[in-house]
Amino acid sequence: LFDRWVRLLDAATTHPDQPLDDIDLLTFEEHQQVLGAWLDAEAEIGEDLLPTRFAEQARTTPDAIALIVGDTTLTYTELNSRANRLAHALLRRGAGPDTVIALALPRSADLVVALLAVLKSGAAYLPLDPDHPSGRLEHVLADAAPALLLTTVATDARLPVGDGSPQRLTVDSADTQALLADCPDTDPGDADRAAPLRAADAAYVIYTSGSTGRPKGVVVPHAALLNFLQAMRQRVPLRPDERLLAVTTVAFDIAALELYHPLLSGAAVVLAPKEAVPQPSAVLDLIARHGVTVVQGTPSLWQLLVAHEPEALRGLRTLVGGEALPVALADSLRTLTDDLTNLYGPTETTIWSTAADLTGTTGAPLIGRPIINTRVYVLDEGLRLVAPGVVGELYIAGAGVARGYLGRPSLTSERFVADPYAPEPGARMYRTGDLVRQNPYGELEFIGRADHQVKIRGFRIEPGEIEAVLTDHPDIAQAAV
């Protein structure tokens, strides 16, 4: 404080006409630290995208178990072959780069096959939860205007049908099964697509809550998804003999870690049925029955499991994220599990952007340091760097930044702004709206929100969206949530 006071007096007396807000209180050494040493996390990612890397993993471990869903078990060869057949079927329907294909499928092997197939075709997938309200599903389908909707016969009967509704492909119908039998099981390449698949092409579009009452679609490119998965392989490496329990709906972006991280590591995905996730006993039964070693979940899920049968978590590797981690829960997980990683990141910067290893630590859980090829800045209202220990708004830049919001250029320009601290010109950073501060080691501590957004079981909720729905009612003039 004394040093900063001297810097303030020196600047004010040397340049008395300078506005106080323009005075930089950080020393040269602190600038070097905040923009240098604490962001030194660059790494080569390579040119092969997720579809190519999964195909290579299938060739490396063809007979290893890739997916377990109920009584269904698929090897890497079987999963890859089924995804290839569906990818060729999608290509015949016009799929390719710059097209969007929606998925409304139950938690089954067909869901994982379809996700991989869309990526192999070069298109971007739009994941839908069939249990979401029909009004929300109808809005998302109308807003994204997908070229095709993959679903099942039973689920299709529950989906909304409106003007401009996309063409359906029911993956379990007799016609589709005949079509798939006629498709090759070889990996599609650029020669099969209408255009080559590039790192900048969209991998998926996922919708989040919107403050104006309209959910907004975030467009995430292949390069950002691949950078994230490479970072997770470094932060949370998986052995081929490990199994990860996937509990998250695909409409929530963190599901991508649960599915793709194991499949690029030679490990196995155990896909939890929808009805099992809200029941702690069912989740713990899946962990025990299948020898699960890694589980990712929101603090809400972990709280349920700890309260139900804490000793059943012994030996697990635990990943926590999606909302603030309470101190008491962190203390319990530190004691019970083999290692504990706290993860943080908004959808707009591709799932998780920072990570903190909490194993063996004490006190308030931190959200850590940025993952590879990611830069974080703690800034004031004038986009100036604040000193370590000072609360500011978190901005995230680097390889994980999404392309923006689908069909919302003004909102994109508002939230994705120019990065004044980037080493290269033209870079953008995302304004998170989260308030944080850095400790003397560059680790981030989450403080709260700069707006009214809240998190419920990891899901982002904008109160403004609820207000907009309420005021649509003819008898309600004003609403506040």
C-alpha positions in Angstrom: 0.0 0.0 0.0 2.9 2.4 0.8 4.5 1.7 -2.6 1.3 2.3 -4.4 0.7 5.6 -2.5 4.1 6.8 -3.5 3.4 5.9 -7.1 0.1 7.7 -7.0 1.7 10.9 -5.6 4.6 10.8 -8.0 2.3 10.4 -11.0 -0.2 13.1 -9.8 2.6 15.7 -9.2 4.5 14.8 -12.4 1.4 15.0 -14.6 -1.2 17.1 -12.7 -3.5 17.2 -15.7 -3.8 13.4 -16.0 -7.1 11.9 -14.9 -6.7 9.8 -11.7 -8.3 6.9 -13.5 -5.4 6.9 -16.0 -2.7 6.4 -13.4 -1.2 3.0 -13.5 -0.4 1.8 -10.0 1.3 -1.4 -11.0 5.1 -1.5 -11.0 7.1 -2.7 -14.1 7.8 -6.0 -12.2 4.1 -6.5 -11.5 3.3 -6.0 -15.2 5.9 -8.6 -16.1 4.4 -10.9 -13.6 0.8 -10.5 -14.5 1.3 -10.6 -18.3 4.3 -12.8 -18.3 5.2 -15.4 -15.7 1.6 -16.1 -14.7 0.4 -16.6 -18.3 3.3 -18.7 -19.5 1.3 -21.7 -20.5 1.8 -22.1 -24.3 1.8 -25.5 -25.9 1.7 -27.0 -29.4 -1.6 -28.6 -30.2 -1.0 -30.1 -33.6 -3.1 -30.0 -36.7 -5.2 -33.2 -36.4 -8.7 -32.4 -35.2 -10.9 -34.4 -32.9 -12.4 -36.8 -35.5 -8.9 -37.7 -36.8 -7.6 -38.2 -33.3 -10.5 -40.4 -32.3 -10.0 -42.5 -35.4 -6.3 -42.9 -34.6 -7.2 -44.0 -31.0 -9.5 -46.6 -32.5 -6.7 -47.9 -34.6 -4.4 -47.9 -31.6 -6.7 -49.7 -29.2 -9.3 -51.4 -31.4 -10.5 -54.0 -28.9 -10.5 -51.9 -25.8 -13.8 -50.9 -24.3 -14.8 -47.4 -25.3 -18.4 -47.0 -24.1 -20.6 -48.7 -21.5 -24.3 -47.8 -21.4 -26.5 -50.1 -19.4 -26.1 -53.6 -20.9 -24.5 -52.2 -24.0 -20.7 -52.3 -24.4 -18.9 -51.0 -27.5 -15.2 -51.4 -28.3 -13.3 -48.6 -30.0 -13.6 -50.3 -33.3 -17.4 -50.8 -32.9 -18.0 -47.2 -31.8 -15.8 -45.8 -34.6 -17.5 -48.0 -37.3 -21.0 -47.0 -36.2 -20.0 -43.3 -36.1 -18.5 -43.6 -39.6 -21.6 -45.2 -41.1 -23.8 -42.4 -39.6 -21.3 -39.7 -40.8 -21.5 -41.0 -44.4 -25.3 -41.0 -44.1 -25.2 -37.4 -42.9 -22.9 -36.4 -45.8 -25.4 -37.8 -48.2 -28.0 -35.5 -46.6 -25.7 -32.5 -47.2 -23.8 -32.2 -43.9 -20.5 -30.5 -43.9 -18.6 -27.5 -42.6 -20.9 -24.5 -41.9 -24.0 -26.7 -41.4 -25.6 -27.3 -38.0 -27.2 -30.6 -37.1 -29.4 -30.8 -34.0 -29.4 -33.9 -31.7 -32.4 -34.8 -29.5 -31.5 -38.2 -28.3 -31.9 -40.2 -25.0 -28.7 -41.0 -23.1 -27.8 -44.1 -25.1 -25.0 -45.4 -27.3 -26.8 -43.7 -30.2 -26.1 -40.3 -28.6 -22.4 -40.8 -28.4 -22.4 -42.3 -31.9 -24.3 -39.3 -33.3 -22.0 -36.8 -31.6 -18.9 -38.4 -33.2 -20.7 -38.8 -36.5 -21.6 -35.1 -36.8 -18.0 -34.1 -36.0 -16.7 -36.6 -38.6 -19.1 -35.2 -41.2 -17.6 -31.7 -40.6 -20.8 -30.2 -39.4 -21.4 -28.6 -36.0 -23.7 -30.4 -33.6 -26.5 -28.6 -31.6 -27.2 -30.7 -28.4 -30.7 -30.6 -27.1 -32.1 -32.1 -24.0 -35.4 -33.8 -24.9 -36.7 -33.1 -21.3 -36.3 -29.4 -21.7 -39.6 -27.4 -22.0 -41.1 -27.6 -25.5 -41.1 -23.8 -25.8 -37.4 -23.6 -25.2 -36.7 -26.4 -27.7 -38.9 -24.7 -30.3 -37.0 -21.4 -29.8 -33.6 -23.0 -30.1 -34.5 -24.9 -33.2 -36.0 -21.8 -34.8 -33.0 -19.7 -33.8 -30.3 -22.1 -34.9 -32.1 -23.3 -38.0 -30.3 -26.7 -38.2 -30.2 -28.5 -41.5 -31.2 -31.8 -39.8 -32.5 -33.1 -36.5 -31.3 -36.5 -35.3 -33.7 -38.2 -32.9 -35.5 -41.4 -32.1 -39.0 -42.5 -33.0 -40.2 -42.2 -29.4 -38.4 -38.9 -28.7 -39.7 -37.4 -32.0 -43.3 -37.7 -30.8 -42.5 -35.4 -27.9 -40.6 -32.7 -29.9 -42.3 -29.5 -31.0 -43.3 -29.1 -34.6 -43.5 -25.5 -35.9 -42.9 -23.5 -39.0 -39.4 -24.1 -40.4 -39.0 -27.2 -38.3 -35.9 -29.1 -39.5 -36.0 -32.4 -41.4 -35.9 -35.3 -39.0 -33.7 -38.4 -39.2 -34.9 -41.0 -36.7 -31.8 -43.1 -36.0 -33.7 -46.2 -34.8 -36.2 -46.4 -37.6 -36.2 -49.2 -40.1 -35.5 -46.8 -43.0 -32.5 -45.3 -41.3 -31.1 -48.7 -40.3 -31.3 -49.7 -44.0 -29.6 -46.5 -45.0 -26.8 -47.1 -42.5 -26.3 -50.7 -43.7 -25.6 -49.3 -47.1 -23.0 -46.8 -45.8 -19.3 -47.6 -45.5 -17.7 -47.9 -42.1 -14.5 -46.2 -43.2 -13.5 -42.8 -41.8 -14.7 -40.0 -43.9 -12.1 -37.5 -45.1 -12.0 -34.1 -46.8 -12.6 -35.9 -50.1 -16.0 -37.0 -48.9 -17.0 -33.6 -47.7 -18.2 -30.6 -49.8 -15.4 -28.6 -48.3 -12.3 -29.4 -46.2 -12.7 -29.4 -42.4 -10.6 -26.6 -40.9 -9.7 -25.8 -37.3 -11.7 -22.6 -37.5 -14.9 -24.5 -38.5 -17.6 -24.8 -35.8 -17.6 -28.0 -33.8 -20.8 -27.3 -31.8 -23.4 -24.7 -31.0 -24.7 -24.7 -27.4 -27.3 -22.5 -25.9 -27.1 -20.6 -22.6 -29.5 -18.4 -20.8 -29.9 -14.8 -22.1 -30.6 -11.7 -20.1 -33.0 -10.4 -22.8 -35.3 -13.4 -22.6 -33.8 -15.2 -25.6 -31.4 -18.0 -25.0 -28.2 -17.5 -27.1 -26.2 -20.0 -29.0 -22.4 -20.0 -28.5 -20.4 -21.2 -31.6 -17.3 -23.1 -30.6 -14.7 -24.0 -33.2 -12.7 -27.2 -33.5 -9.5 -25.5 -32.6 -10.9 -24.3 -29.2 -12.4 -27.8 -28.4 -9.1 -29.5 -29.3 -7.1 -27.0 -27.2 -9.4 -27.7 -24.2 -9.1 -31.5 -24.6 -5.3 -31.3 -24.9 -5.2 -29.2 -21.7 -7.3 -31.7 -19.9 -5.0 -34.5 -21.0 -2.2 -32.6 -19.3 -4.1 -31.5 -16.2 -6.1 -34.7 -15.7 -4.3 -37.5 -17.6 -6.3 -40.7 -18.0 -4.7 -44.2 -18.2 -6.2 -46.6 -20.7 -7.4 -48.8 -17.8 -9.5 -46.0 -16.3 -13.2 -45.4 -16.5 -14.9 -42.0 -16.3 -18.6 -41.7 -15.3 -20.5 -39.3 -17.6 -23.4 -37.8 -15.6 -24.0 -34.5 -17.4 -26.7 -33.7 -20.0 -25.2 -33.0 -23.4 -27.1 -29.7 -23.4 -24.5 -28.5 -20.8 -21.1 -28.0 -22.4 -19.1 -29.8 -19.6 -20.4 -33.1 -21.0 -17.8 -32.8 -23.7 -15.0 -33.5 -21.1 -16.8 -36.6 -19.9 -17.2 -38.0 -23.4 -14.2 -36.9 -25.5 -11.4 -36.9 -22.9 -11.6 -40.6 -22.2 -12.1 -41.4 -25.9 -8.9 -39.6 -26.9 -7.0 -41.4 -24.1 -7.9 -45.0 -24.7 -10.0 -45.0 -21.5 -13.7 -45.9 -21.2 -16.9 -43.8 -20.8 -19.6 -45.1 -18.5 -22.7 -43.2 -19.6 -25.1 -42.8 -16.7 -28.8 -43.2 -17.5 -30.9 -40.1 -17.1 -32.9 -41.6 -14.3 -29.8 -42.5 -12.3 -28.2 -39.0 -12.0 -30.6 -37.4 -9.5 -30.3 -40.5 -7.2 -27.1 -40.7 -5.2 -27.5 -44.4 -4.6 -27.8 -45.1 -8.3 -24.7 -43.0 -9.1 -22.6 -44.7 -6.4 -23.8 -48.1 -7.7 -22.6 -47.3 -11.2 -19.2 -46.2 -9.7 -18.8 -49.4 -7.8 -20.2 -51.8 -10.5 -18.1 -50.5 -13.3 -14.9 -49.7 -11.4 -15.1 -46.0 -12.2 -12.0 -44.0 -11.3 -12.9 -40.4 -12.4 -16.1 -38.4 -11.9 -16.8 -34.8 -12.9 -19.7 -33.0 -11.3 -21.1 -29.8 -10.0 -20.8 -29.0 -6.3 -24.5 -29.8 -6.0 -24.0 -33.4 -7.2 -20.9 -33.9 -5.0 -22.9 -32.6 -2.0 -25.5 -35.3 -2.6 -22.9 -38.0 -2.8 -21.0 -36.9 0.2 -24.2 -36.7 2.3 -25.4 -40.1 1.1 -22.4 -42.3 1.5 -19.1 -40.5 1.9 -16.9 -43.7 2.2 -18.0 -44.8 -1.3 -16.0 -41.9 -2.7 -12.7 -43.3 -1.4 -10.1 -43.6 -4.1 -11.9 -41.5 -6.7 -10.3 -38.7 -8.7 -12.8 -35.9 -8.5 -13.4 -32.9 -10.9 -15.6 -30.1 -9.6 -16.9 -27.1 -11.5 -20.0 -25.2 -12.8 -20.6 -23.2 -9.7 -18.7 -21.9 -6.6 -17.3 -24.7 -4.5 -18.2 -24.3 -0.8 -15.3 -24.6 1.7 -17.0 -27.3 3.8 -17.6 -29.5 0.7 -14.0 -28.9 -0.5 -12.7 -30.0 2.9 -14.8 -33.2 2.7 -13.7 -34.1 -0.8 -10.0 -33.4 0.1 -10.3 -35.9 2.9 -12.3 -38.6 1.0 -10.9 -38.6 -2.6 -7.5 -39.3 -4.1 -7.2 -36.0 -5.8 -9.4 -33.0 -6.2 -9.4 -30.5 -9.1 -11.5 -27.4 -9.1 -12.4 -26.1 -12.6 -13.7 -22.8 -13.8 -14.8 -21.5 -17.2 -17.8 -20.0 -19.1 -19.3 -21.6 -22.2 -17.9 -18.7 -24.3 -14.3 -19.8 -23.7 -14.8 -23.5 -24.2 -15.9 -25.3 -21.1 -13.0 -24.9 -18.5 -10.4 -22.1 -18.7 -8.7 -22.4 -15.4 -7.9 -25.3 -13.0 -6.7 -25.6 -9.4 -5.3 -28.7 -7.8 -6.9 -28.7 -4.3 -5.3 -31.9 -3.1 -3.6 -31.4 0.2 -4.6 -27.7 0.4 -6.6 -25.9 3.0 -8.9 -22.9 3.2 -11.1 -21.3 0.6 -10.9 -23.2 -2.7 -9.2 -21.3 -5.6 -10.1 -21.6 -9.3 -6.4 -21.6 -10.1 -4.3 -20.7 -13.1 -5.2 -20.7 -16.8 -4.9 -23.9 -18.9 -2.6 -24.0 -21.9 -2.8 -21.3 -24.6 -5.2 -19.3 -22.4 -4.7 -15.8 -20.9 -6.6 -14.3 -18.0 -6.7 -10.7 -17.0 -8.2 -9.1 -13.9 -9.3 -5.6 -15.0 -11.1 -2.6 -13.7 -13.9 -0.7 -15.5 -11.4 1.0 -17.8 -9.9 -2.4 -18.8 -6.7 -1.6 -16.8 -4.9 -4.3 -15.0 -5.5 -4.3 -11.2 -2.8 -5.3 -8.7 -2.7 -8.8 -7.1 -5.1 -8.9 -4.2 -7.5 -6.3 -5.8 -10.9 -7.4 -6.9 -11.6 -6.9 -10.6 -13.6 -8.4 -13.5 -12.1 -11.5 -15.2 -11.5 -11.4 -18.9 -10.3 -14.5 -20.8 -8.4 -14.6 -24.0 -6.5 -17.2 -26.0 -7.2 -20.4 -28.0 -10.5 -21.2 -26.1 -12.4 -18.1 -27.1 -15.5 -19.0 -29.1 -16.5 -17.4 -32.4 -19.4 -15.6 -30.8 -23.1 -15.9 -30.5 -25.0 -17.4 -33.4 -26.8 -14.7 -35.4 -26.2 -12.1 -32.6 -23.5 -9.8 -33.9 -24.3 -6.9 -31.6 -24.2 -9.1 -28.5 -21.0 -10.7 -29.7 -19.3 -7.4 -30.1 -20.5 -6.4 -26.6 -19.1 -9.5 -24.8 -16.1 -10.4 -27.1 -13.9 -7.3 -27.1 -10.5 -6.4 -28.4 -7.6 -7.7 -26.3 -5.3 -4.8 -25.6 -2.7 -7.1 -23.9 -2.4 -9.8 -26.6 1.0 -10.5 -28.2 -0.6 -10.5 -31.6 -2.9 -7.9 -33.2 -6.6 -8.6 -33.7 -7.1 -10.9 -30.8 -10.3 -10.9 -28.7 -11.0 -11.5 -25.1 -14.3 -12.5 -23.4 -15.8 -10.4 -20.6 -17.0 -13.0 -18.1 -18.9 -10.8 -15.6 -17.2 -12.7 -12.8 -15.4 -10.8 -10.1 -12.1 -12.4 -9.0 -8.7 -11.5 -7.5 -5.2 -13.0 -7.9 -3.2 -14.1 -4.9 0.6 -13.4 -4.8 1.2 -16.6 -6.8 -1.1 -15.7 -9.7 -3.9 -18.1 -8.6 -7.5 -16.8 -9.0 -10.1 -16.6 -6.2 -13.7 -16.3 -7.3 -15.6 -13.5 -5.5 -19.0 -13.2 -7.2 -20.8 -11.7 -10.1 -20.7 -8.2 -11.5 -24.3 -8.6 -12.6 -27.4 -10.6 -11.6 -26.6 -13.9 -13.2 -26.9 -16.9 -10.9 -25.8 -20.6 -11.1 -28.2 -23.4 -10.1 -26.7 -26.9 -10.2 -24.1 -25.5 -12.6 -26.6 -24.1 -15.1 -26.4 -20.4 -15.9 -29.7 -18.6 -15.2 -30.3 -15.0 -16.3 -33.1 -13.5 -14.1 -33.8 -11.2 -17.0 -34.9 -14.2 -19.1 -37.4 -15.1 -16.4 -38.6 -11.5 -16.2 -39.1 -11.4 -19.9 -41.3 -14.5 -19.8 -43.4 -13.1 -16.9 -44.0 -9.8 -18.6 -45.3 -11.6 -21.7 -48.4 -12.4 -19.6 -51.2 -9.9 -20.3 -52.0 -9.3 -16.6 -48.3 -8.5 -15.6 -47.1 -5.0 -16.2 -43.7 -5.3 -14.5 -41.6 -8.1 -13.1 -38.5 -8.4 -11.0 -36.6 -11.6 -10.3 
